[in-house]
Amino acid sequence: MRPITDLTPNLSLYEAEDSADLRILLITGGWQVRRSFNQMGIQTGDRVRVLRRAPFGGPVVIDNQGSQVAIGKQLAEKVQVEILP
């Protein structure tokens, strides 16, 4: 368990920096959003890495268990993540 002083606020997948190692904490939204992530093979608890972010509100490309997946801005904003050490 982390000390209270070590806690950082959760951020969305879209806000994460390039090359950041992340853990997915929560996927918000309705059943269509959850279905979209299930089809991409992304679930709560998965460890992912941001590979690159397209400029001007473009998609975020992540590595999820060896597969590269591009996620649009609106979907990426619905994923709450934590930065892993």
Backbone atoms as SQL, in Angstrom:
CREATE TABLE atoms (id INTEGER PRIMARY KEY, chain TEXT, resi INTEGER, resn TEXT, atom TEXT, x REAL, y REAL, z REAL);
INSERT INTO atoms VALUES
  (1, 'A', 1, 'MET', 'N', 0.834, -1.183, 0.000),
  (2, 'A', 1, 'MET', 'CA', 0.000, 0.000, 0.000),
  (3, 'A', 1, 'MET', 'C', 0.875, 1.240, 0.000),
  (4, 'A', 2, 'ARG', 'N', 0.511, 2.213, -0.824),
  (5, 'A', 2, 'ARG', 'CA', 1.286, 3.439, -0.915),
  (6, 'A', 2, 'ARG', 'C', 0.951, 4.384, 0.222),
  (7, 'A', 3, 'PRO', 'N', 1.953, 5.153, 0.691),
  (8, 'A', 3, 'PRO', 'CA', 1.650, 6.177, 1.697),
  (9, 'A', 3, 'PRO', 'C', 0.746, 7.251, 1.104),
  (10, 'A', 4, 'ILE', 'N', 0.004, 7.921, 1.960),
  (11, 'A', 4, 'ILE', 'CA', -0.927, 8.948, 1.499),
  (12, 'A', 4, 'ILE', 'C', -0.198, 10.050, 0.745),
  (13, 'A', 5, 'THR', 'N', 0.998, 10.400, 1.161),
  (14, 'A', 5, 'THR', 'CA', 1.739, 11.468, 0.486),
  (15, 'A', 5, 'THR', 'C', 2.184, 11.065, -0.909),
  (16, 'A', 6, 'ASP', 'N', 2.174, 9.768, -1.206),
  (17, 'A', 6, 'ASP', 'CA', 2.634, 9.269, -2.490),
  (18, 'A', 6, 'ASP', 'C', 1.514, 9.164, -3.516),
  (19, 'A', 7, 'LEU', 'N', 0.275, 9.443, -3.093),
  (20, 'A', 7, 'LEU', 'CA', -0.861, 9.314, -3.998),
  (21, 'A', 7, 'LEU', 'C', -0.866, 10.452, -5.009),
  (22, 'A', 8, 'THR', 'N', -1.102, 10.107, -6.253),
  (23, 'A', 8, 'THR', 'CA', -1.242, 11.112, -7.292),
  (24, 'A', 8, 'THR', 'C', -2.662, 11.038, -7.821),
  (25, 'A', 9, 'PRO', 'N', -3.210, 12.154, -8.262),
  (26, 'A', 9, 'PRO', 'CA', -4.571, 12.098, -8.791),
  (27, 'A', 9, 'PRO', 'C', -4.615, 11.256, -10.061),
  (28, 'A', 10, 'ASN', 'N', -5.725, 10.575, -10.255),
  (29, 'A', 10, 'ASN', 'CA', -5.885, 9.766, -11.462),
  (30, 'A', 10, 'ASN', 'C', -6.011, 10.680, -12.660),
  (31, 'A', 11, 'LEU', 'N', -5.562, 10.201, -13.782),
  (32, 'A', 11, 'LEU', 'CA', -5.690, 10.973, -14.998),
  (33, 'A', 11, 'LEU', 'C', -6.267, 10.083, -16.073),
  (34, 'A', 12, 'SER', 'N', -6.735, 10.713, -17.133),
  (35, 'A', 12, 'SER', 'CA', -7.297, 9.928, -18.232),
  (36, 'A', 12, 'SER', 'C', -6.173, 9.435, -19.125),
  (37, 'A', 13, 'LEU', 'N', -6.470, 8.429, -19.899),
  (38, 'A', 13, 'LEU', 'CA', -5.500, 7.878, -20.837),
  (39, 'A', 13, 'LEU', 'C', -5.048, 8.953, -21.820),
  (40, 'A', 14, 'TYR', 'N', -5.952, 9.845, -22.189),
  (41, 'A', 14, 'TYR', 'CA', -5.608, 10.891, -23.140),
  (42, 'A', 14, 'TYR', 'C', -4.603, 11.892, -22.549),
  (43, 'A', 15, 'GLU', 'N', -4.611, 12.085, -21.235),
  (44, 'A', 15, 'GLU', 'CA', -3.707, 13.035, -20.581),
  (45, 'A', 15, 'GLU', 'C', -2.328, 12.452, -20.295),
  (46, 'A', 16, 'ALA', 'N', -2.162, 11.155, -20.430),
  (47, 'A', 16, 'ALA', 'CA', -0.890, 10.500, -20.095),
  (48, 'A', 16, 'ALA', 'C', 0.202, 10.891, -21.092),
  (49, 'A', 17, 'GLU', 'N', 1.424, 10.945, -20.588),
  (50, 'A', 17, 'GLU', 'CA', 2.582, 11.312, -21.404),
  (51, 'A', 17, 'GLU', 'C', 3.028, 10.144, -22.288),
  (52, 'A', 18, 'ASP', 'N', 3.780, 10.461, -23.348),
  (53, 'A', 18, 'ASP', 'CA', 4.367, 9.422, -24.199),
  (54, 'A', 18, 'ASP', 'C', 5.300, 8.542, -23.379),
  (55, 'A', 19, 'SER', 'N', 5.367, 7.271, -23.694),
  (56, 'A', 19, 'SER', 'CA', 6.228, 6.266, -23.045),
  (57, 'A', 19, 'SER', 'C', 5.871, 5.997, -21.595),
  (58, 'A', 20, 'ALA', 'N', 4.707, 6.421, -21.150),
  (59, 'A', 20, 'ALA', 'CA', 4.292, 6.186, -19.770),
  (60, 'A', 20, 'ALA', 'C', 3.748, 4.763, -19.626),
  (61, 'A', 21, 'ASP', 'N', 4.174, 4.079, -18.555),
  (62, 'A', 21, 'ASP', 'CA', 3.610, 2.779, -18.200),
  (63, 'A', 21, 'ASP', 'C', 2.420, 3.040, -17.295),
  (64, 'A', 22, 'LEU', 'N', 1.277, 2.461, -17.633),
  (65, 'A', 22, 'LEU', 'CA', 0.032, 2.771, -16.940),
  (66, 'A', 22, 'LEU', 'C', -0.721, 1.501, -16.571),
  (67, 'A', 23, 'ARG', 'N', -1.600, 1.637, -15.580),
  (68, 'A', 23, 'ARG', 'CA', -2.565, 0.579, -15.246),
  (69, 'A', 23, 'ARG', 'C', -3.948, 1.190, -15.391),
  (70, 'A', 24, 'ILE', 'N', -4.831, 0.479, -16.060),
  (71, 'A', 24, 'ILE', 'CA', -6.194, 0.957, -16.247),
  (72, 'A', 24, 'ILE', 'C', -6.983, 0.715, -14.964),
  (73, 'A', 25, 'LEU', 'N', -7.521, 1.788, -14.407),
  (74, 'A', 25, 'LEU', 'CA', -8.272, 1.704, -13.166),
  (75, 'A', 25, 'LEU', 'C', -9.776, 1.603, -13.397),
  (76, 'A', 26, 'LEU', 'N', -10.280, 2.368, -14.355),
  (77, 'A', 26, 'LEU', 'CA', -11.722, 2.463, -14.532),
  (78, 'A', 26, 'LEU', 'C', -12.039, 2.851, -15.968),
  (79, 'A', 27, 'ILE', 'N', -13.040, 2.221, -16.523),
  (80, 'A', 27, 'ILE', 'CA', -13.553, 2.613, -17.833),
  (81, 'A', 27, 'ILE', 'C', -14.965, 3.125, -17.603),
  (82, 'A', 28, 'THR', 'N', -15.151, 4.428, -17.801),
  (83, 'A', 28, 'THR', 'CA', -16.459, 5.038, -17.571),
  (84, 'A', 28, 'THR', 'C', -17.242, 5.052, -18.874),
  (85, 'A', 29, 'GLY', 'N', -18.528, 5.226, -18.763),
  (86, 'A', 29, 'GLY', 'CA', -19.375, 5.272, -19.953),
  (87, 'A', 29, 'GLY', 'C', -20.364, 4.125, -19.946),
  (88, 'A', 30, 'GLY', 'N', -21.175, 4.102, -20.933),
  (89, 'A', 30, 'GLY', 'CA', -22.220, 3.091, -21.040),
  (90, 'A', 30, 'GLY', 'C', -21.715, 1.776, -21.613),
  (91, 'A', 31, 'TRP', 'N', -22.652, 0.923, -21.952),
  (92, 'A', 31, 'TRP', 'CA', -22.294, -0.406, -22.438),
  (93, 'A', 31, 'TRP', 'C', -21.592, -0.351, -23.781),
  (94, 'A', 32, 'GLN', 'N', -21.892, 0.668, -24.598),
  (95, 'A', 32, 'GLN', 'CA', -21.230, 0.772, -25.906),
  (96, 'A', 32, 'GLN', 'C', -19.746, 1.068, -25.742),
  (97, 'A', 33, 'VAL', 'N', -19.404, 1.902, -24.766),
  (98, 'A', 33, 'VAL', 'CA', -17.997, 2.217, -24.507),
  (99, 'A', 33, 'VAL', 'C', -17.272, 0.967, -24.021),
  (100, 'A', 34, 'ARG', 'N', -17.867, 0.275, -23.047),
  (101, 'A', 34, 'ARG', 'CA', -17.243, -0.949, -22.528),
  (102, 'A', 34, 'ARG', 'C', -17.118, -2.019, -23.608),
  (103, 'A', 35, 'ARG', 'N', -18.116, -2.108, -24.480),
  (104, 'A', 35, 'ARG', 'CA', -18.061, -3.066, -25.583),
  (105, 'A', 35, 'ARG', 'C', -16.914, -2.737, -26.538),
  (106, 'A', 36, 'SER', 'N', -16.721, -1.449, -26.818),
  (107, 'A', 36, 'SER', 'CA', -15.627, -1.036, -27.707),
  (108, 'A', 36, 'SER', 'C', -14.279, -1.452, -27.135),
  (109, 'A', 37, 'PHE', 'N', -14.081, -1.242, -25.833),
  (110, 'A', 37, 'PHE', 'CA', -12.812, -1.617, -25.220),
  (111, 'A', 37, 'PHE', 'C', -12.659, -3.131, -25.135),
  (112, 'A', 38, 'ASN', 'N', -13.742, -3.846, -24.883),
  (113, 'A', 38, 'ASN', 'CA', -13.668, -5.310, -24.873),
  (114, 'A', 38, 'ASN', 'C', -13.271, -5.843, -26.247),
  (115, 'A', 39, 'GLN', 'N', -13.781, -5.246, -27.308),
  (116, 'A', 39, 'GLN', 'CA', -13.433, -5.673, -28.656),
  (117, 'A', 39, 'GLN', 'C', -11.960, -5.414, -28.961),
  (118, 'A', 40, 'MET', 'N', -11.389, -4.372, -28.336),
  (119, 'A', 40, 'MET', 'CA', -9.963, -4.081, -28.513),
  (120, 'A', 40, 'MET', 'C', -9.092, -4.902, -27.572),
  (121, 'A', 41, 'GLY', 'N', -9.727, -5.650, -26.658),
  (122, 'A', 41, 'GLY', 'CA', -8.970, -6.462, -25.710),
  (123, 'A', 41, 'GLY', 'C', -8.437, -5.667, -24.534),
  (124, 'A', 42, 'ILE', 'N', -9.069, -4.547, -24.220),
  (125, 'A', 42, 'ILE', 'CA', -8.627, -3.691, -23.116),
  (126, 'A', 42, 'ILE', 'C', -9.639, -3.771, -21.991),
  (127, 'A', 43, 'GLN', 'N', -9.139, -4.098, -20.792),
  (128, 'A', 43, 'GLN', 'CA', -10.015, -4.251, -19.633),
  (129, 'A', 43, 'GLN', 'C', -9.412, -3.560, -18.424),
  (130, 'A', 44, 'THR', 'N', -10.227, -3.352, -17.416),
  (131, 'A', 44, 'THR', 'CA', -9.762, -2.785, -16.163),
  (132, 'A', 44, 'THR', 'C', -8.689, -3.692, -15.568),
  (133, 'A', 45, 'GLY', 'N', -7.602, -3.079, -15.092),
  (134, 'A', 45, 'GLY', 'CA', -6.501, -3.830, -14.501),
  (135, 'A', 45, 'GLY', 'C', -5.355, -4.092, -15.459),
  (136, 'A', 46, 'ASP', 'N', -5.570, -3.905, -16.757),
  (137, 'A', 46, 'ASP', 'CA', -4.510, -4.137, -17.743),
  (138, 'A', 46, 'ASP', 'C', -3.392, -3.113, -17.594),
  (139, 'A', 47, 'ARG', 'N', -2.166, -3.558, -17.894),
  (140, 'A', 47, 'ARG', 'CA', -1.008, -2.659, -17.948),
  (141, 'A', 47, 'ARG', 'C', -0.788, -2.292, -19.405),
  (142, 'A', 48, 'VAL', 'N', -0.709, -1.003, -19.682),
  (143, 'A', 48, 'VAL', 'CA', -0.522, -0.520, -21.046),
  (144, 'A', 48, 'VAL', 'C', 0.606, 0.504, -21.064),
  (145, 'A', 49, 'ARG', 'N', 1.112, 0.774, -22.251),
  (146, 'A', 49, 'ARG', 'CA', 2.156, 1.790, -22.434),
  (147, 'A', 49, 'ARG', 'C', 1.741, 2.700, -23.583),
  (148, 'A', 50, 'VAL', 'N', 1.855, 4.006, -23.361),
  (149, 'A', 50, 'VAL', 'CA', 1.558, 4.974, -24.415),
  (150, 'A', 50, 'VAL', 'C', 2.737, 4.991, -25.376),
  (151, 'A', 51, 'LEU', 'N', 2.485, 4.707, -26.646),
  (152, 'A', 51, 'LEU', 'CA', 3.542, 4.716, -27.652),
  (153, 'A', 51, 'LEU', 'C', 3.680, 6.093, -28.293),
  (154, 'A', 52, 'ARG', 'N', 2.544, 6.674, -28.669),
  (155, 'A', 52, 'ARG', 'CA', 2.584, 8.027, -29.231),
  (156, 'A', 52, 'ARG', 'C', 1.183, 8.626, -29.212),
  (157, 'A', 53, 'ARG', 'N', 1.190, 9.953, -29.272),
  (158, 'A', 53, 'ARG', 'CA', -0.066, 10.704, -29.320),
  (159, 'A', 53, 'ARG', 'C', -0.060, 11.552, -30.575),
  (160, 'A', 54, 'ALA', 'N', -1.115, 11.474, -31.337),
  (161, 'A', 54, 'ALA', 'CA', -1.224, 12.299, -32.537),
  (162, 'A', 54, 'ALA', 'C', -1.549, 13.732, -32.110),
  (163, 'A', 55, 'PRO', 'N', -1.034, 14.714, -32.838),
  (164, 'A', 55, 'PRO', 'CA', -1.297, 16.109, -32.469),
  (165, 'A', 55, 'PRO', 'C', -2.733, 16.534, -32.797),
  (166, 'A', 56, 'PHE', 'N', -3.121, 17.657, -32.242),
  (167, 'A', 56, 'PHE', 'CA', -4.402, 18.318, -32.533),
  (168, 'A', 56, 'PHE', 'C', -5.612, 17.438, -32.222),
  (169, 'A', 57, 'GLY', 'N', -5.585, 16.746, -31.080),
  (170, 'A', 57, 'GLY', 'CA', -6.737, 15.961, -30.653),
  (171, 'A', 57, 'GLY', 'C', -6.884, 14.633, -31.368),
  (172, 'A', 58, 'GLY', 'N', -5.805, 14.146, -31.946),
  (173, 'A', 58, 'GLY', 'CA', -5.843, 12.865, -32.641),
  (174, 'A', 58, 'GLY', 'C', -5.796, 11.698, -31.673),
  (175, 'A', 59, 'PRO', 'N', -5.735, 10.481, -32.199),
  (176, 'A', 59, 'PRO', 'CA', -5.771, 9.298, -31.339),
  (177, 'A', 59, 'PRO', 'C', -4.480, 9.081, -30.552),
  (178, 'A', 60, 'VAL', 'N', -4.595, 8.274, -29.511),
  (179, 'A', 60, 'VAL', 'CA', -3.466, 7.834, -28.697),
  (180, 'A', 60, 'VAL', 'C', -3.176, 6.395, -29.099),
  (181, 'A', 61, 'VAL', 'N', -1.919, 6.082, -29.385),
  (182, 'A', 61, 'VAL', 'CA', -1.540, 4.716, -29.741),
  (183, 'A', 61, 'VAL', 'C', -0.898, 4.091, -28.512),
  (184, 'A', 62, 'ILE', 'N', -1.458, 2.950, -28.084),
  (185, 'A', 62, 'ILE', 'CA', -0.936, 2.272, -26.896),
  (186, 'A', 62, 'ILE', 'C', -0.500, 0.856, -27.258),
  (187, 'A', 63, 'ASP', 'N', 0.350, 0.300, -26.406),
  (188, 'A', 63, 'ASP', 'CA', 0.747, -1.101, -26.498),
  (189, 'A', 63, 'ASP', 'C', 0.015, -1.837, -25.390),
  (190, 'A', 64, 'ASN', 'N', -0.805, -2.800, -25.762),
  (191, 'A', 64, 'ASN', 'CA', -1.551, -3.596, -24.799),
  (192, 'A', 64, 'ASN', 'C', -1.209, -5.061, -25.030),
  (193, 'A', 65, 'GLN', 'N', -0.356, -5.607, -24.176),
  (194, 'A', 65, 'GLN', 'CA', 0.035, -7.010, -24.246),
  (195, 'A', 65, 'GLN', 'C', 0.590, -7.366, -25.626),
  (196, 'A', 66, 'GLY', 'N', 1.443, -6.499, -26.176),
  (197, 'A', 66, 'GLY', 'CA', 2.083, -6.763, -27.447),
  (198, 'A', 66, 'GLY', 'C', 1.312, -6.318, -28.668),
  (199, 'A', 67, 'SER', 'N', 0.097, -5.829, -28.510),
  (200, 'A', 67, 'SER', 'CA', -0.705, -5.341, -29.631),
  (201, 'A', 67, 'SER', 'C', -0.777, -3.824, -29.590),
  (202, 'A', 68, 'GLN', 'N', -0.597, -3.195, -30.732),
  (203, 'A', 68, 'GLN', 'CA', -0.732, -1.749, -30.807),
  (204, 'A', 68, 'GLN', 'C', -2.168, -1.406, -31.152),
  (205, 'A', 69, 'VAL', 'N', -2.741, -0.488, -30.369),
  (206, 'A', 69, 'VAL', 'CA', -4.133, -0.096, -30.537),
  (207, 'A', 69, 'VAL', 'C', -4.207, 1.423, -30.556),
  (208, 'A', 70, 'ALA', 'N', -4.920, 1.983, -31.538),
  (209, 'A', 70, 'ALA', 'CA', -5.161, 3.422, -31.592),
  (210, 'A', 70, 'ALA', 'C', -6.533, 3.693, -30.993),
  (211, 'A', 71, 'ILE', 'N', -6.579, 4.621, -30.054),
  (212, 'A', 71, 'ILE', 'CA', -7.828, 4.957, -29.367),
  (213, 'A', 71, 'ILE', 'C', -8.099, 6.438, -29.581),
  (214, 'A', 72, 'GLY', 'N', -9.273, 6.755, -30.078),
  (215, 'A', 72, 'GLY', 'CA', -9.663, 8.138, -30.315),
  (216, 'A', 72, 'GLY', 'C', -9.752, 8.944, -29.025),
  (217, 'A', 73, 'LYS', 'N', -9.704, 10.251, -29.171),
  (218, 'A', 73, 'LYS', 'CA', -9.691, 11.150, -28.018),
  (219, 'A', 73, 'LYS', 'C', -10.895, 10.936, -27.110),
  (220, 'A', 74, 'GLN', 'N', -12.094, 10.861, -27.668),
  (221, 'A', 74, 'GLN', 'CA', -13.296, 10.736, -26.848),
  (222, 'A', 74, 'GLN', 'C', -13.302, 9.449, -26.030),
  (223, 'A', 75, 'LEU', 'N', -12.850, 8.343, -26.614),
  (224, 'A', 75, 'LEU', 'CA', -12.774, 7.097, -25.860),
  (225, 'A', 75, 'LEU', 'C', -11.644, 7.137, -24.838),
  (226, 'A', 76, 'ALA', 'N', -10.498, 7.692, -25.225),
  (227, 'A', 76, 'ALA', 'CA', -9.348, 7.744, -24.318),
  (228, 'A', 76, 'ALA', 'C', -9.645, 8.586, -23.084),
  (229, 'A', 77, 'GLU', 'N', -10.500, 9.582, -23.212),
  (230, 'A', 77, 'GLU', 'CA', -10.868, 10.411, -22.064),
  (231, 'A', 77, 'GLU', 'C', -11.760, 9.657, -21.075),
  (232, 'A', 78, 'LYS', 'N', -12.344, 8.550, -21.478),
  (233, 'A', 78, 'LYS', 'CA', -13.217, 7.764, -20.598),
  (234, 'A', 78, 'LYS', 'C', -12.464, 6.709, -19.797),
  (235, 'A', 79, 'VAL', 'N', -11.139, 6.625, -19.987),
  (236, 'A', 79, 'VAL', 'CA', -10.327, 5.620, -19.307),
  (237, 'A', 79, 'VAL', 'C', -9.476, 6.305, -18.237),
  (238, 'A', 80, 'GLN', 'N', -9.702, 5.944, -16.972),
  (239, 'A', 80, 'GLN', 'CA', -8.917, 6.468, -15.870),
  (240, 'A', 80, 'GLN', 'C', -7.738, 5.533, -15.624),
  (241, 'A', 81, 'VAL', 'N', -6.536, 6.105, -15.541),
  (242, 'A', 81, 'VAL', 'CA', -5.323, 5.311, -15.386),
  (243, 'A', 81, 'VAL', 'C', -4.478, 5.832, -14.233),
  (244, 'A', 82, 'GLU', 'N', -3.542, 4.992, -13.794),
  (245, 'A', 82, 'GLU', 'CA', -2.526, 5.431, -12.835),
  (246, 'A', 82, 'GLU', 'C', -1.170, 5.159, -13.452),
  (247, 'A', 83, 'ILE', 'N', -0.211, 6.013, -13.122),
  (248, 'A', 83, 'ILE', 'CA', 1.139, 5.865, -13.641),
  (249, 'A', 83, 'ILE', 'C', 1.868, 4.856, -12.781),
  (250, 'A', 84, 'LEU', 'N', 2.502, 3.881, -13.424),
  (251, 'A', 84, 'LEU', 'CA', 3.263, 2.860, -12.709),
  (252, 'A', 84, 'LEU', 'C', 4.728, 3.306, -12.581),
  (253, 'A', 85, 'PRO', 'N', 5.360, 2.943, -11.479),
  (254, 'A', 85, 'PRO', 'CA', 6.778, 3.324, -11.300),
  (255, 'A', 85, 'PRO', 'C', 7.695, 2.579, -12.249);
